[in-house]
Amino acid sequence: MLIRSRPDWWLPERAATPESLYLNRRQWLTGSGLLGAGLLGGGLVGALTATPAHAAAPALPALRHTKGLVTTDDALTPYEAVSGYNNFYEFGTDKTDPAANAGTLKPRPWTLAVDGEVSKPTRFDIDALLKAMPLEERVYRLRCVEGWSMVIPWVGFPLASLLKQVEPTSKAKYVAFATLNDRTQMPGLRARVLDWPYVEGLRLDEAMHPLTMLVVGLYGRVLPNQNGAPIRLVVPWKYGFKSIKSIVSLKLVERQPPTSWSRSAPSEYGFYANVNPKVSHPRWSQAKERRIGEFFRRDTLMFNGYAAEVAGLYKGMNLARYY
Ligand code: MTE
């Protein structure tokens, strides 16, 4: 008899996060003691308590909240922080640059090309893809290699669902991802901070893991440009830089593909980039993190708290060497 055992983050009966919870930022701030204590900088408090930008973002009409997949009980990071404090170097290197500058990105029309070692290379139109894929919400922790973190209700679908459609061949061992590379839409490309386009990669088993998502929305709304519209990757057990934004192509390949940050500073950023409190970045410890909106730093969890689900992928590997 087939006995299905569900991973412990699977909470099928739990409805997707209600909008009232998203919008209750003031209560969240009060609860965490931040509002009264005035621990946030004036600018941030102002942003967090301003008229919700969330209400202005278009809803995802196709969103089917059939599976509320919540992997943590930690308080959600307010929408204004998720969409106002970003890393997206194609729009500038300051945290507020993407929100200020990403208005020039045109998320429609948009094509996602999936090819390489696959039986059915396909160019997916984003709207057709959105209609075809059942969308689900997942609340994940996001831990940036810089030492800050957030808790974000993403909307998307497992990357595995897309990969199965194109039928990877037996030669496919890795997936290489690339971001749009268009100077007319992305002013930051004029600065040579990185070798453009931004590229990332995963081993095929990491890409097929049920936690790995392609994301098209957050907080039940269309993904803001600054968060990687119209489609981005989210790999919750890895440092945020693996979660490449505004993806135009996926290529299934035989060999480990180059990735932007490890190409730029190989001794600081590896291909694996698994969240690991025991392996320091050469210039800072990774043992603790600053959860955006909190005052005290908290301990960083192995694999960002997803060890039960993903540690098996790295069995026998020296994680200090393959950082
Ligand atoms: N993707 C692209 N194309 N360009 C970037 O600069 N920054 C990465 C990642 N994806 C980045 C990117 C980093 S360092 C982080 S921490 C996350 O996006 C931040 O995602 P967020 O702004 O949605 O929180």
Boltz pocket constraint, residues with backbone or C-beta under 6 A from the ligand:
constraints:
  - pocket:
      binder: B
      contacts: [[A, 82], [A, 85], [A, 86], [A, 87], [A, 88], [A, 89], [A, 90], [A, 142], [A, 143], [A, 144], [A, 145], [A, 179], [A, 198], [A, 226], [A, 227], [A, 228], [A, 239], [A, 240], [A, 241], [A, 242], [A, 243], [A, 244], [A, 245], [A, 246]]
      max_distance: 6.0
